[in-house]
Amino acid sequence: MVVKPLTGNYAVAWAVKLAKVKVIAAYPITPQTTIVEKLSEFAERGLLDAKVIRVDSEFSALAATWGAAAGGVRAFTATSSHGLLYMHEVVWWVAGSRIPLVMAIVTRTIGPPWNIWTDHSDIMDQRDTGWIIMMAEHNQEVLDSVIQLYRITEDPRVYLPGIVGLDAFILSHTTEPVDIPPQELVDSYLPPRRQPYVMTIKEPLIMGNIPADLKWNMKMRWDIHASLIRAKEVIEEADREWYKLTGRSYGGLIECYKCDDAKTYIIGMGAWVGDMRDAVDRLRDEGYDVGLIKVRFIRPFPDDKIASVVKNAKLCIVFDRSISAGSAGPLFLDVASHIHRYGINVPVVNVLAGLTGLDVTSNEIAYVVKKIYDSFEKGELRNNIVWYFGGDELWW
């Protein structure tokens, strides 16, 4: 293996190259643009045997990628924020067509007002579409996850598209040492693309017609849901096989840090999980019985995995970097509702922080956790939804 200094965006591009993608379509939008710029460079230099399609919009980018994948080739696109909203209609069509492909979303807040910094509003807006969706913590996980997702999405038990999310600028434009596996290793891990239904000129295929019996529409939704549930096993298998080849494992659906003896759990996803690890270490030194659950996959949601960890907890604190306005953070809503399904009555507190790109440090995470923990211990916790704006500005 070769270690190179790579930004998160370049880690995506290297993974796409190693996956031997044949068609790439994209439209530039900050902070995603350098992914497809690097892929264009690979193709221009003869390092990647792929067709790069320069389209006129994000809607067209996913439509072209979808068409290529429907034709039987491995395909890729990437976008962010408003570009993702523009292609949102096609997002539904790709999942409904059961076409495996991979898209990178460099997570960026949504206007107005105009803003290019990170939060998770754009990626969380896709969680009902039928795509497999995961978030990476660091650039090594970005590279590994793109390769893993091609294997997962193309598995006959799944046949659904997948999204890899990475935080804008924190990962996308920040350079870290990344271990790049040799092509032979990736080839042994990632089999040739499998898809029994392929659209060709000689064998035309109609997709999306209105069926005479509308029950089939609902059954299609059921089948997408069932395939996402089956994908849990495929995700775990993919992670185990990657560990055998590279020595790197991310726990599959979730990753736990200092959970064995914890009674209070911080739950989060994305790049700030690294800051949460530091906060856990600091809190442990101060006598707090805290552990960390990193949610890797938003869909399929790892309800059973989280429930098995927190079943004996006394408190869970879920950090969200997006808000379902008028309700709560979407990660919190998933965690709270699903552990209740398992009969677990652990109090769950939602911390809404880091929206619109506001920076949140490990010291601030530790501060917020201590304030909530101490209020809970004293029986003074007034609300289970907390907004944190930085400094000591904590709205209960």
Sequence and secondary structure as in RCSB ss.txt:
>XXXX:A:sequence
MVVKPLTGNYAVAWAVKLAKVKVIAAYPITPQTTIVEKLSEFAERGLLDAKVIRVDSEFSALAATWGAAAGGVRA
FTATSSHGLLYMHEVVWWVAGSRIPLVMAIVTRTIGPPWNIWTDHSDIMDQRDTGWIIMMAEHNQEVLDSVIQLY
RITEDPRVYLPGIVGLDAFILSHTTEPVDIPPQELVDSYLPPRRQPYVMTIKEPLIMGNIPADLKWNMKMRWDIH
ASLIRAKEVIEEADREWYKLTGRSYGGLIECYKCDDAKTYIIGMGAWVGDMRDAVDRLRDEGYDVGLIKVRFIRP
FPDDKIASVVKNAKLCIVFDRSISAGSAGPLFLDVASHIHRYGINVPVVNVLAGLTGLDVTSNEIAYVVKKIYDS
FEKGELRNNIVWYFGGDELWW
>XXXX:A:secstr
 EEEEEEHHHHHHHHHHHTT  EEEE   TTTHHHHHHHHHHHHTTSS  EEEE SSHHHHHHHHHHHHHTTS E
EEEE HHHHHHTHHHHHHHHHTT   EEEEEE    SS   S  SHHHHTTTTSS EEEE SSHHHHHHHHHHHH
HHHTSTTT   EEEEEETTTTTT EEEEEE  HHHHHHHS S   S    SSS    S   SSTHHHHHHHHHHH
HHHHHHHHHHHHHHHHHHHHHS    TTEEEES TT SEEEEE STTHHHHHHHHHHHHHTT  EEEEEE EEES
  HHHHHHHHTT SEEEEEESS  TTS  HHHHHHHHHHHHTT    EEEEE  GGG    HHHHHHHHHHHHHH
HHTT    SEEEE STT EE 
